[in-house]
Amino acid sequence: MKKFFLVLVAMALVVLLSGFRAPNGNIISKGDFSDKLLINMGEPHIRTDLGLVQTRAFGGIMYIKREVWTYRIDDYNYRFVIENGRIVADHWTRF
């Protein structure tokens, strides 16, 4: 029973610590739509367009639009990579 409780607590910590917590308390994680960023954090300070990437998928040519959105909150810089309206990567730095 004690081991089960420890495993349950460890799983809860992983769930709570995964993703990024917006200033209003909502969790934003990879795979979410970019609309969630706009709703919870507003317009990005810097929006960099990386252009279109051509790839072959499902027997045809598919284009992926990539952008990098940068937010600055207090002393932290948050950078999100957006592909076709979905968050695929996030990174933060201090100063």
N, CA, C and O atoms as a GROMACS GRO file, in nm:
protein
  380
    1MET      N    1   0.082  -0.119   0.000
    1MET     CA    2   0.000   0.000   0.000
    1MET      C    3   0.087   0.126   0.000
    1MET      O    4   0.057   0.225  -0.066
    2LYS      N    5   0.196   0.118   0.076
    2LYS     CA    6   0.285   0.233   0.084
    2LYS      C    7   0.353   0.261  -0.051
    2LYS      O    8   0.369   0.376  -0.090
    3LYS      N    9   0.392   0.154  -0.121
    3LYS     CA   10   0.454   0.170  -0.252
    3LYS      C   11   0.355   0.228  -0.352
    3LYS      O   12   0.391   0.314  -0.434
    4PHE      N   13   0.231   0.183  -0.346
    4PHE     CA   14   0.127   0.236  -0.435
    4PHE      C   15   0.109   0.385  -0.412
    4PHE      O   16   0.095   0.461  -0.508
    5PHE      N   17   0.109   0.427  -0.287
    5PHE     CA   18   0.094   0.569  -0.255
    5PHE      C   19   0.212   0.650  -0.309
    5PHE      O   20   0.192   0.760  -0.362
    6LEU      N   21   0.333   0.599  -0.296
    6LEU     CA   22   0.451   0.668  -0.347
    6LEU      C   23   0.447   0.680  -0.500
    6LEU      O   24   0.482   0.784  -0.556
    7VAL      N   25   0.404   0.573  -0.566
    7VAL     CA   26   0.391   0.577  -0.712
    7VAL      C   27   0.285   0.678  -0.752
    7VAL      O   28   0.303   0.753  -0.848
    8LEU      N   29   0.175   0.681  -0.681
    8LEU     CA   30   0.068   0.776  -0.710
    8LEU      C   31   0.114   0.920  -0.691
    8LEU      O   32   0.081   1.007  -0.772
    9VAL      N   33   0.190   0.947  -0.586
    9VAL     CA   34   0.244   1.081  -0.562
    9VAL      C   35   0.343   1.119  -0.671
    9VAL      O   36   0.344   1.233  -0.718
   10ALA      N   37   0.428   1.025  -0.713
   10ALA     CA   38   0.525   1.053  -0.819
   10ALA      C   39   0.454   1.084  -0.951
   10ALA      O   40   0.495   1.175  -1.023
   11MET      N   41   0.350   1.011  -0.982
   11MET     CA   42   0.275   1.037  -1.105
   11MET      C   43   0.206   1.173  -1.098
   11MET      O   44   0.201   1.245  -1.198
   12ALA      N   45   0.154   1.209  -0.983
   12ALA     CA   46   0.090   1.339  -0.968
   12ALA      C   47   0.190   1.452  -0.987
   12ALA      O   48   0.157   1.554  -1.047
   13LEU      N   49   0.312   1.436  -0.936
   13LEU     CA   50   0.415   1.538  -0.954
   13LEU      C   51   0.453   1.554  -1.100
   13LEU      O   52   0.472   1.667  -1.147
   14VAL      N   53   0.463   1.444  -1.172
   14VAL     CA   54   0.497   1.452  -1.314
   14VAL      C   55   0.388   1.526  -1.390
   14VAL      O   56   0.418   1.609  -1.476
   15VAL      N   57   0.264   1.496  -1.360
   15VAL     CA   58   0.153   1.563  -1.428
   15VAL      C   59   0.151   1.712  -1.395
   15VAL      O   60   0.128   1.794  -1.483
   16LEU      N   61   0.174   1.746  -1.270
   16LEU     CA   62   0.170   1.886  -1.230
   16LEU      C   63   0.288   1.966  -1.285
   16LEU      O   64   0.274   2.085  -1.312
   17LEU      N   65   0.402   1.903  -1.302
   17LEU     CA   66   0.521   1.975  -1.346
   17LEU      C   67   0.538   1.975  -1.498
   17LEU      O   68   0.627   2.044  -1.549
   18SER      N   69   0.457   1.900  -1.570
   18SER     CA   70   0.470   1.899  -1.716
   18SER      C   71   0.395   2.018  -1.774
   18SER      O   72   0.288   2.056  -1.725
   19GLY      N   73   0.452   2.076  -1.879
   19GLY     CA   74   0.390   2.190  -1.942
   19GLY      C   75   0.434   2.321  -1.878
   19GLY      O   76   0.516   2.323  -1.787
   20PHE      N   77   0.378   2.427  -1.928
   20PHE     CA   78   0.411   2.563  -1.885
   20PHE      C   79   0.288   2.624  -1.819
   20PHE      O   80   0.178   2.613  -1.872
   21ARG      N   81   0.306   2.686  -1.706
   21ARG     CA   82   0.193   2.749  -1.637
   21ARG      C   83   0.191   2.897  -1.671
   21ARG      O   84   0.285   2.971  -1.642
   22ALA      N   85   0.083   2.939  -1.734
   22ALA     CA   86   0.065   3.080  -1.772
   22ALA      C   87   0.044   3.165  -1.646
   22ALA      O   88   0.011   3.111  -1.540
   23PRO      N   89   0.064   3.296  -1.657
   23PRO     CA   90   0.048   3.383  -1.539
   23PRO      C   91  -0.091   3.374  -1.475
   23PRO      O   92  -0.105   3.400  -1.355
   24ASN      N   93  -0.194   3.339  -1.552
   24ASN     CA   94  -0.327   3.329  -1.493
   24ASN      C   95  -0.355   3.190  -1.436
   24ASN      O   96  -0.465   3.165  -1.388
   25GLY      N   97  -0.257   3.099  -1.442
   25GLY     CA   98  -0.270   2.968  -1.378
   25GLY      C   99  -0.301   2.853  -1.472
   25GLY      O  100  -0.294   2.738  -1.429
   26ASN      N  101  -0.334   2.878  -1.596
   26ASN     CA  102  -0.364   2.769  -1.690
   26ASN      C  103  -0.236   2.702  -1.736
   26ASN      O  104  -0.132   2.767  -1.752
   27ILE      N  105  -0.243   2.570  -1.758
   27ILE     CA  106  -0.127   2.495  -1.805
   27ILE      C  107  -0.131   2.488  -1.957
   27ILE      O  108  -0.232   2.452  -2.017
   28ILE      N  109  -0.019   2.524  -2.018
   28ILE     CA  110  -0.003   2.520  -2.163
   28ILE      C  111   0.107   2.419  -2.192
   28ILE      O  112   0.218   2.431  -2.141
   29SER      N  113   0.075   2.318  -2.274
   29SER     CA  114   0.174   2.215  -2.302
   29SER      C  115   0.184   2.190  -2.452
   29SER      O  116   0.105   2.242  -2.530
   30LYS      N  117   0.281   2.109  -2.490
   30LYS     CA  118   0.302   2.076  -2.630
   30LYS      C  119   0.179   2.004  -2.684
   30LYS      O  120   0.116   1.924  -2.615
   31GLY      N  121   0.145   2.034  -2.808
   31GLY     CA  122   0.029   1.973  -2.870
   31GLY      C  123  -0.096   2.059  -2.861
   31GLY      O  124  -0.193   2.034  -2.933
   32ASP      N  125  -0.096   2.158  -2.773
   32ASP     CA  126  -0.211   2.249  -2.763
   32ASP      C  127  -0.213   2.343  -2.882
   32ASP      O  128  -0.110   2.367  -2.946
   33PHE      N  129  -0.331   2.396  -2.912
   33PHE     CA  130  -0.342   2.495  -3.020
   33PHE      C  131  -0.282   2.628  -2.976
   33PHE      O  132  -0.279   2.660  -2.857
   34SER      N  133  -0.233   2.704  -3.072
   34SER     CA  134  -0.171   2.833  -3.040
   34SER      C  135  -0.274   2.933  -2.988
   34SER      O  136  -0.237   3.032  -2.925
   35ASP      N  137  -0.402   2.908  -3.013
   35ASP     CA  138  -0.507   2.996  -2.959
   35ASP      C  139  -0.501   3.000  -2.806
   35ASP      O  140  -0.533   3.102  -2.745
   36LYS      N  141  -0.461   2.890  -2.745
   36LYS     CA  142  -0.451   2.885  -2.599
   36LYS      C  143  -0.346   2.984  -2.549
   36LYS      O  144  -0.364   3.046  -2.444
   37LEU      N  145  -0.237   3.000  -2.625
   37LEU     CA  146  -0.136   3.100  -2.589
   37LEU      C  147  -0.194   3.241  -2.600
   37LEU      O  148  -0.175   3.323  -2.511
   38LEU      N  149  -0.265   3.268  -2.709
   38LEU     CA  150  -0.323   3.401  -2.729
   38LEU      C  151  -0.425   3.435  -2.621
   38LEU      O  152  -0.430   3.548  -2.573
   39ILE      N  153  -0.507   3.338  -2.583
   39ILE     CA  154  -0.609   3.363  -2.482
   39ILE      C  155  -0.547   3.389  -2.346
   39ILE      O  156  -0.589   3.480  -2.274
   40ASN      N  157  -0.446   3.309  -2.308
   40ASN     CA  158  -0.391   3.316  -2.173
   40ASN      C  159  -0.278   3.416  -2.157
   40ASN      O  160  -0.256   3.467  -2.048
   41MET      N  161  -0.205   3.447  -2.267
   41MET     CA  162  -0.088   3.533  -2.254
   41MET      C  163  -0.092   3.655  -2.344
   41MET      O  164  -0.007   3.743  -2.333
   42GLY      N  165  -0.190   3.663  -2.433
   42GLY     CA  166  -0.199   3.777  -2.523
   42GLY      C  167  -0.106   3.762  -2.642
   42GLY      O  168  -0.050   3.654  -2.666
   43GLU      N  169  -0.090   3.870  -2.716
   43GLU     CA  170  -0.002   3.869  -2.833
   43GLU      C  171   0.144   3.856  -2.789
   43GLU      O  172   0.183   3.913  -2.688
   44PRO      N  173   0.224   3.780  -2.865
   44PRO     CA  174   0.366   3.767  -2.829
   44PRO      C  175   0.441   3.897  -2.851
   44PRO      O  176   0.403   3.978  -2.936
   45HIS      N  177   0.549   3.917  -2.774
   45HIS     CA  178   0.632   4.035  -2.792
   45HIS      C  179   0.705   4.031  -2.925
   45HIS      O  180   0.716   4.133  -2.994
   46ILE      N  181   0.755   3.914  -2.961
   46ILE     CA  182   0.823   3.896  -3.089
   46ILE      C  183   0.762   3.774  -3.158
   46ILE      O  184   0.749   3.667  -3.099
   47ARG      N  185   0.724   3.793  -3.283
   47ARG     CA  186   0.666   3.684  -3.362
   47ARG      C  187   0.753   3.669  -3.488
   47ARG      O  188   0.751   3.754  -3.576
   48THR      N  189   0.830   3.559  -3.495
   48THR     CA  190   0.922   3.536  -3.605
   48THR      C  191   0.866   3.429  -3.696
   48THR      O  192   0.836   3.318  -3.652
   49ASP      N  193   0.854   3.462  -3.823
   49ASP     CA  194   0.805   3.366  -3.922
   49ASP      C  195   0.924   3.290  -3.980
   49ASP      O  196   1.016   3.351  -4.035
   50LEU      N  197   0.922   3.158  -3.968
   50LEU     CA  198   1.030   3.076  -4.021
   50LEU      C  199   1.000   3.026  -4.161
   50LEU      O  200   1.079   2.953  -4.220
   51GLY      N  201   0.885   3.064  -4.214
   51GLY     CA  202   0.850   3.027  -4.351
   51GLY      C  203   0.779   2.894  -4.360
   51GLY      O  204   0.740   2.834  -4.259
   52LEU      N  205   0.765   2.848  -4.482
   52LEU     CA  206   0.700   2.720  -4.509
   52LEU      C  207   0.804   2.611  -4.530
   52LEU      O  208   0.908   2.633  -4.593
   53VAL      N  209   0.776   2.494  -4.477
   53VAL     CA  210   0.860   2.378  -4.496
   53VAL      C  211   0.781   2.278  -4.579
   53VAL      O  212   0.668   2.244  -4.543
   54GLN      N  213   0.839   2.232  -4.688
   54GLN     CA  214   0.770   2.136  -4.775
   54GLN      C  215   0.807   1.995  -4.732
   54GLN      O  216   0.925   1.964  -4.711
   55THR      N  217   0.708   1.910  -4.717
   55THR     CA  218   0.731   1.772  -4.679
   55THR      C  219   0.636   1.682  -4.755
   55THR      O  220   0.528   1.724  -4.797
   56ARG      N  221   0.676   1.558  -4.773
   56ARG     CA  222   0.588   1.462  -4.839
   56ARG      C  223   0.515   1.382  -4.732
   56ARG      O  224   0.575   1.330  -4.639
   57ALA      N  225   0.383   1.374  -4.748
   57ALA     CA  226   0.303   1.298  -4.654
   57ALA      C  227   0.179   1.246  -4.723
   57ALA      O  228   0.115   1.317  -4.800
   58PHE      N  229   0.146   1.121  -4.696
   58PHE     CA  230   0.023   1.059  -4.745
   58PHE      C  231   0.012   1.068  -4.897
   58PHE      O  232  -0.097   1.093  -4.949
   59GLY      N  233   0.120   1.047  -4.967
   59GLY     CA  234   0.117   1.043  -5.112
   59GLY      C  235   0.113   1.177  -5.180
   59GLY      O  236   0.091   1.183  -5.301
   60GLY      N  237   0.134   1.285  -5.108
   60GLY     CA  238   0.132   1.418  -5.169
   60GLY      C  239   0.230   1.510  -5.100
   60GLY      O  240   0.305   1.470  -5.011
   61ILE      N  241   0.228   1.633  -5.142
   61ILE     CA  242   0.317   1.734  -5.083
   61ILE      C  243   0.236   1.814  -4.982
   61ILE      O  244   0.125   1.859  -5.010
   62MET      N  245   0.293   1.832  -4.864
   62MET     CA  246   0.227   1.906  -4.757
   62MET      C  247   0.319   2.020  -4.714
   62MET      O  248   0.441   2.003  -4.708
   63TYR      N  249   0.262   2.133  -4.684
   63TYR     CA  250   0.339   2.249  -4.639
   63TYR      C  251   0.313   2.272  -4.491
   63TYR      O  252   0.199   2.270  -4.446
   64ILE      N  253   0.420   2.296  -4.417
   64ILE     CA  254   0.411   2.324  -4.274
   64ILE      C  255   0.457   2.466  -4.250
   64ILE      O  256   0.570   2.501  -4.286
   65LYS      N  257   0.373   2.548  -4.191
   65LYS     CA  258   0.408   2.687  -4.158
   65LYS      C  259   0.466   2.689  -4.017
   65LYS      O  260   0.401   2.643  -3.923
   66ARG      N  261   0.586   2.743  -4.004
   66ARG     CA  262   0.653   2.746  -3.873
   66ARG      C  263   0.672   2.890  -3.828
   66ARG      O  264   0.707   2.978  -3.907
   67GLU      N  265   0.649   2.913  -3.699
   67GLU     CA  266   0.670   3.043  -3.636
   67GLU      C  267   0.732   3.022  -3.499
   67GLU      O  268   0.718   2.916  -3.439
   68VAL      N  269   0.801   3.124  -3.452
   68VAL     CA  270   0.851   3.125  -3.314
   68VAL      C  271   0.790   3.246  -3.245
   68VAL      O  272   0.805   3.359  -3.291
   69TRP      N  273   0.720   3.220  -3.135
   69TRP     CA  274   0.660   3.328  -3.057
   69TRP      C  275   0.741   3.344  -2.929
   69TRP      O  276   0.770   3.246  -2.860
   70THR      N  277   0.777   3.467  -2.898
   70THR     CA  278   0.857   3.496  -2.779
   70THR      C  279   0.778   3.588  -2.686
   70THR      O  280   0.727   3.692  -2.728
   71TYR      N  281   0.770   3.547  -2.562
   71TYR     CA  282   0.705   3.626  -2.457
   71TYR      C  283   0.808   3.662  -2.352
   71TYR      O  284   0.901   3.585  -2.327
   72ARG      N  285   0.792   3.776  -2.289
   72ARG     CA  286   0.877   3.815  -2.177
   72ARG      C  287   0.788   3.842  -2.057
   72ARG      O  288   0.703   3.931  -2.060
   73ILE      N  289   0.808   3.764  -1.952
   73ILE     CA  290   0.732   3.779  -1.828
   73ILE      C  291   0.832   3.792  -1.715
   73ILE      O  292   0.910   3.700  -1.689
   74ASP      N  293   0.830   3.905  -1.648
   74ASP     CA  294   0.926   3.937  -1.542
   74ASP      C  295   1.068   3.921  -1.597
   74ASP      O  296   1.104   3.988  -1.694
   75ASP      N  297   1.149   3.833  -1.538
   75ASP     CA  298   1.288   3.814  -1.581
   75ASP      C  299   1.303   3.697  -1.677
   75ASP      O  300   1.416   3.661  -1.712
   76TYR      N  301   1.195   3.637  -1.721
   76TYR     CA  302   1.201   3.515  -1.800
   76TYR      C  303   1.157   3.540  -1.944
   76TYR      O  304   1.063   3.616  -1.970
   77ASN      N  305   1.227   3.474  -2.036
   77ASN     CA  306   1.189   3.475  -2.178
   77ASN      C  307   1.136   3.337  -2.212
   77ASN      O  308   1.203   3.236  -2.190
   78TYR      N  309   1.016   3.332  -2.266
   78TYR     CA  310   0.954   3.207  -2.307
   78TYR      C  311   0.944   3.205  -2.458
   78TYR      O  312   0.895   3.300  -2.519
   79ARG      N  313   0.991   3.096  -2.518
   79ARG     CA  314   0.991   3.083  -2.664
   79ARG      C  315   0.913   2.958  -2.701
   79ARG      O  316   0.941   2.848  -2.652
   80PHE      N  317   0.814   2.975  -2.788
   80PHE     CA  318   0.730   2.865  -2.833
   80PHE      C  319   0.743   2.850  -2.984
   80PHE      O  320   0.737   2.949  -3.057
   81VAL      N  321   0.762   2.727  -3.031
   81VAL     CA  322   0.766   2.698  -3.174
   81VAL      C  323   0.627   2.649  -3.212
   81VAL      O  324   0.574   2.555  -3.153
   82ILE      N  325   0.569   2.714  -3.312
   82ILE     CA  326   0.434   2.685  -3.357
   82ILE      C  327   0.442   2.628  -3.499
   82ILE      O  328   0.503   2.688  -3.587
   83GLU      N  329   0.380   2.513  -3.521
   83GLU     CA  330   0.370   2.453  -3.655
   83GLU      C  331   0.223   2.433  -3.688
   83GLU      O  332   0.153   2.359  -3.618
   84ASN      N  333   0.177   2.498  -3.794
   84ASN     CA  334   0.038   2.487  -3.838
   84ASN      C  335  -0.061   2.510  -3.724
   84ASN      O  336  -0.162   2.441  -3.715
   85GLY      N  337  -0.032   2.606  -3.637
   85GLY     CA  338  -0.125   2.642  -3.531
   85GLY      C  339  -0.117   2.557  -3.406
   85GLY      O  340  -0.203   2.571  -3.318
   86ARG      N  341  -0.019   2.471  -3.394
   86ARG     CA  342  -0.001   2.388  -3.274
   86ARG      C  343   0.136   2.413  -3.213
   86ARG      O  344   0.233   2.439  -3.284
   87ILE      N  345   0.144   2.405  -3.082
   87ILE     CA  346   0.270   2.421  -3.010
   87ILE      C  347   0.347   2.289  -3.020
   87ILE      O  348   0.297   2.184  -2.978
   88VAL      N  349   0.468   2.294  -3.076
   88VAL     CA  350   0.548   2.173  -3.089
   88VAL      C  351   0.671   2.174  -2.998
   88VAL      O  352   0.729   2.069  -2.971
   89ALA      N  353   0.711   2.292  -2.950
   89ALA     CA  354   0.827   2.299  -2.860
   89ALA      C  355   0.816   2.427  -2.778
   89ALA      O  356   0.761   2.528  -2.822
   90ASP      N  357   0.870   2.419  -2.657
   90ASP     CA  358   0.876   2.538  -2.572
   90ASP      C  359   1.011   2.541  -2.503
   90ASP      O  360   1.072   2.437  -2.476
   91HIS      N  361   1.057   2.661  -2.474
   91HIS     CA  362   1.188   2.680  -2.411
   91HIS      C  363   1.184   2.808  -2.332
   91HIS      O  364   1.124   2.906  -2.376
   92TRP      N  365   1.246   2.810  -2.216
   92TRP     CA  366   1.252   2.934  -2.139
   92TRP      C  367   1.394   2.961  -2.095
   92TRP      O  368   1.472   2.869  -2.073
   93THR      N  369   1.426   3.088  -2.082
   93THR     CA  370   1.556   3.131  -2.033
   93THR      C  371   1.535   3.245  -1.935
   93THR      O  372   1.430   3.310  -1.935
   94ARG      N  373   1.634   3.269  -1.855
   94ARG     CA  374   1.626   3.380  -1.761
   94ARG      C  375   1.713   3.493  -1.814
   94ARG      O  376   1.826   3.470  -1.856
   95PHE      N  377   1.661   3.613  -1.811
   95PHE     CA  378   1.726   3.735  -1.859
   95PHE      C  379   1.742   3.735  -2.006
   95PHE      O  380   1.795   3.831  -2.062
   0.00000   0.00000   0.00000
